[in-house]
Amino acid sequence: EVKTGKIKAIANLSQTSDGRYLENFNHAISTKVEPGSTWKLFSLMCLFEDGIELNDHVDLNYGKYQFADRTMNDSEEHNRTNVTVKTAFALSSNVGISRLAYQMYQKDPQKYTQHLIASGITEKTGIELSGERKPTFKQYPKDKNDWYATTIPWMSVGYELELTPLQLLTYYNGIANNGKMMKPYLVQETQQYGVTLQETEPVVLNEKLCSDATIKKLQECLLAVVDSGTAKHLKNDYYQFAGKTGTAKL
C-alpha cells in the first residue's frame, strides 16, 4: 500500500529436488541478491540530483563499452548510439546508465555512496518479521582495497551490491509515494476476545528521498519503460502503469 507501507501479501516459492514448489522460506526478507537492472532507478535518482537532465544525451556505443579491463554489454546487440537519458533508461541500457555514472562519480565515488547512506537503503527496513538481512554495499573509501576502476559502472547497474526483494520494493514504493519511503508492515492490529490490544501506525523511514523535481523525472522514466521501452509489450488500452524490467547475471 503506497501511502502506508502496509503489505497486502507475501508469497515465496522454493523448488525442491524433485521439481515441486513449496513455500518454506521467506526469500522476500531473507535472501539477498544483486538487483541488476532494477537498481538503475536508484542510480538515475542520484544522477538527476547531481545535475543530469532527462533530455541530456549519452552514447550507447552499439551496446558495448570498455571500462578499464572489463567490457560492459547491453542485454542484446543493437545499432543505437546517441539517445536521451530517458530513452537509455526506458531501454534499460547498461552502457548508457554506467557511462553516465562513470562520468559523474568515477573521480569522486564517495558522492555516490553518500547518496546510498542518505537514502536509508543501506539499512534493514525493520519489518517485524525475523530473518531480515542487512543489505551489502561497498562504502568508499572504507572499502578502498575492494574498490576497483570498474566498481562505479558495475554498481550503477545493480552489481557489486546485494539487498532483499522487500528492501528494493520499499525503495520503489518511496518513489511511487512522491519521495516518502515507508516502513513495510504486515500486522495492522492485534486483538484478544474482540478487544484491540495494539494498533500499528505507519512509520516513515525517509521523509524525502530526493527533490520533487527528481521524483517527477523518475516517475516519467518509469512510465516510459511501459510506454516505449522494455515493457512495451505489457502496455494496454485500459489503464496506464509504470514499472521497470529487471535482469541479472547469476
N, C-alpha and C positions, 0 to 999 in steps of 0.2 A: 504494500500500500504506500504509494509515493509520499504522501504528506506526513505519515506517521512512522514508517518503517515496519509496520506490522506485517509479518509473514503470513501469507494465505495458505501456503502448503510447501512442504519439502518432500521430494521423492528421490531416493538413491537406489540404484541398481548395481549389483556386482555380479559378474559372470563366474559361475562355478566351473570346476574342472570338467564336468560332464556337459557343459554348454547351457545349463539352466541359469536363470537370473533370480537373485534373491536380494531383498533389502536387509542387509546385515551389517552395514557400516555407513556412517553419516559422512559421505565424501564432501558434502556441501560445506561443512565446517572443519573437517579434519584432514582433507587431502590437499596438499599444496602442489600447484603446478605452474609451469611457465605459461602465462596467459596468451602469448603470441599476439596475433593481430588485434585482439580486443583491447590491448594495452595502448594502442595508438591514440585512443581518445585522451588518455592522460597526457601523453607527450604533446598532443595538439593543444591541450589546455595550457601547458607550460609555454609553448611557442607563442600562442596568442597573448598570454600575459606579458611576454617579453618583447612584443612588438611586431611579430609576424601577422600579416593580414590575410583574409580569405582569398583575395584575388591576387596575392603575390604569386610568383611562378617558381617552379622547381623543375629541373631536367631529370626525367625518369631514365634517360640513357638506355632506352630499349629494354629496361627491366634488369639491368645488371650494372653493378658499380663496385669498384675496388676500394676497400678501406684497409690500409696497411697490408698485411699478408693474407687477408680474407676477402672473399667476394660475396657481396650482398645480392641476392636474387629476388625478383618478384616471383609470385607463385606460378606464373606462366610467362612465356616469351611474348613480346608484343612490339609494336612499332612506334610507341609513344615516346615523345621527348619532352617538350616544354608544355606543362599543364599548370593549372592553378592549384593552390594548396587544397582547396575544397575538392577538386577533382582527384587529386592524389589520394586523399582520404577516402572518398567515395569508392575508388578503385582498389583501396587497401594496398597501395604500393609500398612495399618495404623500402625500396630505393628512395622514393620521394620523401617519406617521413624521416628515414635515417639520415639523408643528406641535409635536411633542414635542421635536425637535432645536432648533427656534427658541426654544421656552420655556426649554430648558436652556442653550443655548450662544450665543444671539444677543448677549447683553451681555458674554460672555467667550469669544470664538471660539477663543482660544488653548487653552482647556480641551479643545476637540475636537481641534485639531491636535496637541496633546501626546499624545493617545491614538494618533494616527496614527504619530508618531515612536516612541513606546514599543513599539508592536506589532512594528515592523520591516518593515511592509508598504510603507513608502516607499522601500525599497532593493530592489535586484535579489536574486533568490533565490540567485544564484551557481552555477546549474546549469552543468555542464561541457560546454556547447554554445555555439558562437559566435553572436553576434547578439542576445543578450538585451538588451532596452531597459529603462532605468530608469523606474519609474513617475513620473507627473506629478501633483504635489499642490501646492496653494497652502499657504503657511505664514504664518499671521497672527502678528505684524504685519509680517513681512518683505515680503509681497506686498500691503501695505496699499493701494497705488494700484490694484491689480487685485482688491480685495476689495469686494464690494457688499453692500447690505442684503439681497439675495436669495441670497448665496453659501452660507450655512449651510443653509437649507432645500433648495436645489438639490443641494448636495454630499451632504446626508444621504441622498438617494435615488439617488445614483450619477452626478451630473453635475458639471461643472467639475473633473473629475479623470480620469486615464487610467491603466490598467495592463493587463498582458497576461493572457490566459486562464490561463496557468500560475501567475502571481502570485496571481490571485484563488483559484485552486484550492488553492494552498499554504495560504492563509488558511483556507479552508473545511476543509481536511484537518486543520488545527490545532484547529478546533472539534470535529471528529469524534474527534480524538485527545485529548480532555479537556483542551485548552488548550496542548498541547505542539506547536509549529509546527516541522515538519521540513524540511530542505533537500531538494528533489527531486533525484533522480539516476537515470541510465539504466544505467550500466555497473556490474555487481556485482563483476566481477573480470576481469583480463586475463591471458592465458596465452600461453606460447610453447613449442611442442612438448610440450604437456601439463603444463608446469611453471607454477605460478602466479607471476606477476611482481608483481601488485598487487591488493589487495582493497579494496573501498570500504566503509567503515563509515558507518552512519547519522550524520548531523550535525544537531544541534538548533539551529534559528535563534532560537527564543524558547521558553524553558523554561516560561513561564506567561503566556499571552496575557491572562488575566483570572482572577478568582476562581472557585473551584469552584462557588459558588452561581450565578454568572452563566452558566457553562458549562451547567449543568443547565437553566436557563431558556431558553437559546438552543437547546439540543437539543430541548426541549419545543416551542418555537415552530416549529422545522423539521419536527417530526413533525406539527404542526397544519396546516401547508401541504398535506400529503398527506391528512390525515385529514378536514379540513373546509374547506380553503382553495382556492387557485387551481390546485392539482394534484390535487384530489379525484377527478378522472376517471381517475387512474392507480392509485388505491387498489385493492387486491385482497385476496382471502381467503386467500392462501397465505403471504405474508410481509409484514412491516412495514418501511417505509423512510421516510427523511426527505429533505427537499430544499427547493429554493427556485426558483420560476419567475423568469424574468428577461426584461424587455423594455426597449428603449431607443429613443428617437427619434434617427434619423440625419439 
